[in-house]
Amino acid sequence: MLVRTAVSRSLWMIFLLTACTPDTKTTPEAADLEPDAFVFAPIIDVETKPALSIRSQTITLNGFNRPLLLKATSGTTVYINGEYRDYFSDNSTGFNVTSGQTVALAVSPSNQPNTDTVTTLEIGSYKTTFRVTTRSAP
């Protein structure tokens, strides 16, 4: 009888310990596919020199937890983490970026005075623009 009682107590203790132990499994993090909103400041009063490349400020990408596809308007140069990454043409398919990376754009201004050059950057479903405006004619 003592053996049976000791076994019962042991099984009861195992049951209690198992029941009281917190679940160590982690629930997968929900996909957040929308970066935090950001804008590129427009640059105005630029010389009319199409050979000139005007670069935006650098933005740190945040707010998403899965790689997202980055695309830009044809004629846009993209820098990721300060390094040249791609010059977008009509045939460009884009590339993936991750939260924490930095992005900057560069475009050539118009050769006409008082003219906007606008490029669109798309990361996942988020879109924003970078505008460069040439100065007025003298």
Summary of the structure (lengths in Angstrom):
residues: 138
radius of gyration: 27.8
end to end distance: 108.0
largest distance: 108.0
contacts: 339
relative contact order: 0.23
helix: 14%
strand: 35%
